Amino acid sequence: MDIFWEYARAFLCGGVLCLIGQILIDKTSLTPARILVLYVVSGVVLGGLGLYKYVVEFGGAGATVPLTGFGYLLAKGVQKAVEEHGLLGALTGGITAAAGGITAAIFFGYLVALVFKSRPKS
């Protein structure tokens, strides 16, 4: 029964993040690209302040998979790298922390492009 509540919290957390994004699209003049940037920057700021970790503890994958989770990952990587390497870590930590996810996205995107033939819409 414990796994049920873990899934429920992830669904709830991810759903609330999506709901906020949808409200921003419907009720403001923000473009989806600006909302994307807003979510990533929000994750960085909340992660840097140490607040997003509570959202991650509650929501699990519902908090780490969306764009705010990517921002949180960048902030966490920078914090760790600064502790280990000093000021240079501020420039390298985010990229190092996100390298695995970025590499996977590029690899699987390339793989899908090889398997499926793209064509223009008509």
Accessible surface in RSA format (square Angstrom, percent):
REM  Atomic radii and reference values for relative SASA: ProtOr
REM  Chains: A
REM  Algorithm: Lee & Richards
REM  Probe-radius: 1.40
REM  Slices: 20
REM RES _ NUM      All-atoms   Total-Side   Main-Chain    Non-polar    All polar
REM                ABS   REL    ABS   REL    ABS   REL    ABS   REL    ABS   REL
RES MET A   1   175.03  90.6 129.32  85.6  45.70 108.8 117.92 100.3  57.11  75.7
RES ASP A   2   120.00  84.1 111.66 111.1   8.33  19.7  38.94  91.6  81.06  80.8
RES ILE A   3   103.19  58.7  98.84  73.6   4.34  10.5 100.47  72.4   2.71   7.4
RES PHE A   4   106.74  53.4 103.95  64.4   2.78   7.2 106.57  64.6   0.17   0.5
RES TRP A   5   136.51  54.8 136.51  66.1   0.00   0.0 121.99  65.0  14.52  23.6
RES GLU A   6    93.23  53.5  91.80  69.4   1.43   3.4  20.29  39.2  72.94  59.6
RES TYR A   7   148.50  69.3 144.80  82.4   3.70   9.6 105.09  79.0  43.40  53.5
RES ALA A   8    33.46  30.8  22.01  34.0  11.44  26.0  30.02  42.3   3.43   9.1
RES ARG A   9    82.98  34.8  82.25  41.9   0.72   1.7  24.89  34.0  58.09  35.2
RES ALA A  10    20.71  19.0  18.69  28.8   2.01   4.6  18.89  26.6   1.81   4.8
RES PHE A  11   169.74  84.9 159.64  98.9  10.10  26.3 168.33 102.1   1.41   4.0
RES LEU A  12   100.51  56.0  98.03  70.1   2.48   6.2 100.32  70.5   0.19   0.5
RES CYS A  13    11.95   9.0   6.94   7.7   5.01  11.8   4.99  12.6   6.96   7.5
RES GLY A  14    14.83  18.3   0.00   N/A  14.83  18.3  14.83  40.7   0.00   0.0
RES GLY A  15    35.40  43.7   0.00   N/A  35.40  43.7  28.90  79.3   6.50  14.6
RES VAL A  16    67.87  44.7  66.71  60.4   1.16   2.8  67.16  58.4   0.71   1.9
RES LEU A  17    23.95  13.3  23.70  17.0   0.25   0.6  23.83  16.7   0.13   0.3
RES CYS A  18    91.42  69.2  79.34  88.5  12.08  28.4  32.50  82.4  58.91  63.5
RES LEU A  19   103.41  57.6  98.73  70.6   4.68  11.8 102.92  72.3   0.49   1.3
RES ILE A  20    78.86  44.9  78.12  58.2   0.75   1.8  78.79  56.7   0.08   0.2
RES GLY A  21     9.12  11.2   0.00   N/A   9.12  11.2   9.12  25.0   0.00   0.0
RES GLN A  22    91.38  51.1  89.18  65.2   2.20   5.2  35.28  75.1  56.10  42.5
RES ILE A  23    87.15  49.6  86.10  64.1   1.05   2.5  87.14  62.8   0.00   0.0
RES LEU A  24    36.25  20.2  36.21  25.9   0.05   0.1  36.25  25.5   0.00   0.0
RES ILE A  25    75.99  43.2  63.83  47.6  12.16  29.3  63.83  46.0  12.16  33.0
RES ASP A  26    92.98  65.1  60.26  60.0  32.72  77.4  20.18  47.5  72.80  72.6
RES LYS A  27   165.14  80.6 131.24  80.5  33.90  80.7  80.43  72.4  84.71  90.2
RES THR A  28    60.66  43.1  39.47  40.0  21.19  50.5  49.15  66.0  11.50  17.4
RES SER A  29   116.30  98.3  82.15 109.6  34.15  78.7  56.32 119.9  59.99  84.0
RES LEU A  30    63.15  35.2  55.07  39.4   8.08  20.3  55.86  39.2   7.30  19.6
RES THR A  31    67.00  47.7  64.71  65.6   2.29   5.5  63.59  85.4   3.42   5.2
RES PRO A  32    91.17  66.4  85.25  77.7   5.92  21.5  86.55  71.5   4.61  28.7
RES ALA A  33    68.23  62.7  59.73  92.2   8.50  19.3  64.92  91.4   3.30   8.8
RES ARG A  34   159.54  67.0 153.81  78.4   5.74  13.7  35.22  48.1 124.33  75.3
RES ILE A  35    12.55   7.1  12.55   9.3   0.00   0.0  12.55   9.0   0.00   0.0
RES LEU A  36    87.00  48.5  84.46  60.4   2.54   6.4  86.64  60.8   0.36   1.0
RES VAL A  37    85.30  56.1  84.19  76.2   1.11   2.7  85.30  74.1   0.00   0.0
RES LEU A  38    78.94  44.0  75.53  54.0   3.41   8.6  78.73  55.3   0.21   0.6
RES TYR A  39    23.92  11.2  23.92  13.6   0.00   0.0  23.92  18.0   0.00   0.0
RES VAL A  40    25.93  17.1  25.93  23.5   0.00   0.0  25.93  22.5   0.00   0.0
RES VAL A  41    77.17  50.8  77.03  69.7   0.14   0.3  77.17  67.0   0.00   0.0
RES SER A  42    36.62  30.9  31.14  41.6   5.49  12.6  19.33  41.2  17.29  24.2
RES GLY A  43     0.00   0.0   0.00   N/A   0.00   0.0   0.00   0.0   0.00   0.0
RES VAL A  44    54.04  35.6  53.42  48.4   0.62   1.5  53.42  46.4   0.62   1.7
RES VAL A  45    77.96  51.3  71.99  65.2   5.97  14.4  77.51  67.3   0.45   1.2
RES LEU A  46    63.16  35.2  63.16  45.2   0.00   0.0  63.16  44.4   0.00   0.0
RES GLY A  47     5.40   6.7   0.00   N/A   5.40   6.7   0.29   0.8   5.11  11.4
RES GLY A  48    41.93  51.7   0.00   N/A  41.93  51.7  20.99  57.6  20.95  46.9
RES LEU A  49   124.60  69.4  95.33  68.2  29.27  73.6  99.96  70.2  24.64  66.3
RES GLY A  50    23.45  28.9   0.00   N/A  23.45  28.9  20.94  57.5   2.51   5.6
RES LEU A  51    91.15  50.8  87.77  62.8   3.38   8.5  87.86  61.7   3.29   8.9
RES TYR A  52     4.66   2.2   4.36   2.5   0.30   0.8   4.66   3.5   0.00   0.0
RES LYS A  53    90.55  44.2  90.01  55.2   0.54   1.3  36.88  33.2  53.66  57.2
RES TYR A  54   127.94  59.7 121.27  69.0   6.67  17.4  85.47  64.2  42.47  52.3
RES VAL A  55    54.78  36.0  51.02  46.2   3.76   9.1  54.78  47.6   0.00   0.0
RES VAL A  56    31.70  20.9  29.00  26.3   2.70   6.5  29.00  25.2   2.70   7.3
RES GLU A  57   124.74  71.6  94.69  71.6  30.06  71.6  49.78  96.3  74.97  61.2
RES PHE A  58    96.80  48.4  89.12  55.2   7.68  20.0  94.82  57.5   1.98   5.7
RES GLY A  59     1.25   1.5   0.00   N/A   1.25   1.5   0.89   2.5   0.35   0.8
RES GLY A  60    30.56  37.7   0.00   N/A  30.56  37.7  29.82  81.8   0.75   1.7
RES ALA A  61    60.91  56.0  50.56  78.0  10.35  23.5  52.04  73.3   8.87  23.5
RES GLY A  62     8.61  10.6   0.00   N/A   8.61  10.6   8.37  23.0   0.24   0.5
RES ALA A  63     0.00   0.0   0.00   0.0   0.00   0.0   0.00   0.0   0.00   0.0
RES THR A  64    60.37  42.9  46.41  47.0  13.96  33.3  34.80  46.7  25.57  38.7
RES VAL A  65   120.48  79.3  94.15  85.2  26.34  63.5  99.12  86.1  21.36  57.9
RES PRO A  66    31.63  23.1  20.86  19.0  10.77  39.2  31.43  26.0   0.20   1.3
RES LEU A  67    69.64  38.8  67.08  48.0   2.56   6.4  67.68  47.5   1.96   5.3
RES THR A  68     6.71   4.8   6.71   6.8   0.00   0.0   6.71   9.0   0.00   0.0
RES GLY A  69     3.48   4.3   0.00   N/A   3.48   4.3   0.12   0.3   3.36   7.5
RES PHE A  70    73.39  36.7  69.27  42.9   4.12  10.7  73.04  44.3   0.35   1.0
RES GLY A  71     0.00   0.0   0.00   N/A   0.00   0.0   0.00   0.0   0.00   0.0
RES TYR A  72    27.43  12.8  27.43  15.6   0.00   0.0  14.17  10.7  13.26  16.3
RES LEU A  73    64.68  36.0  64.18  45.9   0.49   1.2  64.68  45.4   0.00   0.0
RES LEU A  74    37.65  21.0  37.58  26.9   0.07   0.2  37.65  26.4   0.00   0.0
RES ALA A  75     7.97   7.3   2.82   4.4   5.15  11.7   7.54  10.6   0.43   1.1
RES LYS A  76   107.32  52.4 104.21  63.9   3.11   7.4  56.99  51.3  50.33  53.6
RES GLY A  77     9.13  11.3   0.00   N/A   9.13  11.3   6.82  18.7   2.31   5.2
RES VAL A  78    46.15  30.4  46.15  41.8   0.00   0.0  46.15  40.1   0.00   0.0
RES GLN A  79    77.24  43.2  72.20  52.8   5.04  12.0  36.31  77.3  40.93  31.0
RES LYS A  80   130.83  63.8 128.16  78.6   2.67   6.4  73.45  66.1  57.38  61.1
RES ALA A  81    10.79   9.9   9.08  14.0   1.71   3.9  10.63  15.0   0.16   0.4
RES VAL A  82    60.87  40.1  55.60  50.3   5.27  12.7  55.60  48.3   5.27  14.3
RES GLU A  83   149.62  85.9 110.20  83.4  39.43  93.9  48.13  93.1 101.49  82.9
RES GLU A  84   107.94  62.0  72.64  55.0  35.30  84.0  37.20  72.0  70.74  57.8
RES HIS A  85   116.25  63.5  90.06  62.6  26.19  67.0  60.88  62.7  55.37  64.4
RES GLY A  86    33.33  41.1   0.00   N/A  33.33  41.1  29.98  82.3   3.35   7.5
RES LEU A  87   154.61  86.1 143.10 102.4  11.51  28.9 144.68 101.6   9.93  26.7
RES LEU A  88   113.29  63.1 106.31  76.1   6.98  17.5 109.58  77.0   3.71  10.0
RES GLY A  89     0.00   0.0   0.00   N/A   0.00   0.0   0.00   0.0   0.00   0.0
RES ALA A  90    44.35  40.8  27.67  42.7  16.67  37.9  27.67  39.0  16.67  44.2
RES LEU A  91   141.83  79.0 118.17  84.5  23.65  59.5 121.06  85.0  20.76  55.9
RES THR A  92    57.53  40.9  55.72  56.5   1.82   4.3  49.81  66.9   7.72  11.7
RES GLY A  93     2.04   2.5   0.00   N/A   2.04   2.5   1.22   3.4   0.82   1.8
RES GLY A  94     8.59  10.6   0.00   N/A   8.59  10.6   7.32  20.1   1.27   2.8
RES ILE A  95   117.31  66.8 117.21  87.3   0.10   0.2 117.21  84.4   0.10   0.3
RES THR A  96   100.68  71.6  85.55  86.7  15.14  36.1  70.45  94.6  30.24  45.7
RES ALA A  97    37.35  34.3   8.62  13.3  28.73  65.4  20.35  28.7  17.00  45.0
RES ALA A  98     1.13   1.0   0.53   0.8   0.60   1.4   0.83   1.2   0.30   0.8
RES ALA A  99    44.09  40.5  40.32  62.2   3.77   8.6  44.04  62.0   0.04   0.1
RES GLY A 100    53.34  65.8   0.00   N/A  53.34  65.8  42.48 116.6  10.86  24.3
RES GLY A 101    51.79  63.9   0.00   N/A  51.79  63.9  38.52 105.7  13.26  29.7
RES ILE A 102    71.65  40.8  68.42  51.0   3.23   7.8  71.10  51.2   0.56   1.5
RES THR A 103    86.30  61.4  84.11  85.3   2.18   5.2  63.22  84.9  23.07  34.9
RES ALA A 104    41.56  38.2  36.14  55.8   5.42  12.3  41.25  58.1   0.31   0.8
RES ALA A 105    69.97  64.3  49.38  76.2  20.59  46.8  60.65  85.4   9.32  24.7
RES ILE A 106   120.00  68.3 111.71  83.2   8.29  20.0 118.16  85.1   1.84   5.0
RES PHE A 107   110.58  55.3 106.21  65.8   4.37  11.4 110.49  67.0   0.09   0.3
RES PHE A 108   114.64  57.4 114.23  70.8   0.41   1.1 114.61  69.5   0.03   0.1
RES GLY A 109    42.60  52.5   0.00   N/A  42.60  52.5  34.21  93.9   8.39  18.8
RES TYR A 110   138.85  64.8 132.37  75.3   6.49  16.9  99.09  74.5  39.76  49.0
RES LEU A 111    75.56  42.1  75.50  54.0   0.07   0.2  75.56  53.1   0.00   0.0
RES VAL A 112    81.63  53.7  80.99  73.3   0.64   1.5  81.58  70.9   0.05   0.1
RES ALA A 113    70.24  64.6  45.43  70.1  24.82  56.5  54.37  76.6  15.87  42.0
RES LEU A 114   115.51  64.3  84.16  60.2  31.35  78.8  86.66  60.9  28.85  77.6
RES VAL A 115   102.85  67.7  71.64  64.9  31.22  75.2  77.48  67.3  25.37  68.8
RES PHE A 116   136.70  68.4 129.17  80.0   7.53  19.6 131.78  79.9   4.92  14.1
RES LYS A 117   187.69  91.6 159.14  97.6  28.55  68.0 109.28  98.4  78.41  83.5
RES SER A 118   106.61  90.1  81.62 108.9  24.99  57.6  54.41 115.9  52.20  73.1
RES ARG A 119   198.06  83.2 171.43  87.4  26.63  63.4  56.38  77.1 141.68  85.9
RES PRO A 120   123.71  90.2 102.05  93.0  21.65  78.7 113.61  93.8  10.09  62.7
RES LYS A 121   206.30 100.6 172.38 105.8  33.92  80.8 122.13 109.9  84.17  89.7
RES SER A 122   160.70 135.8  80.27 107.1  80.43 185.3  80.00 170.4  80.70 113.1
END  Absolute sums over single chains surface
CHAIN  1 A     9086.5       7658.9       1427.7       6782.0       2304.5
END  Absolute sums over all chains
TOTAL          9086.5       7658.9       1427.7       6782.0       2304.5
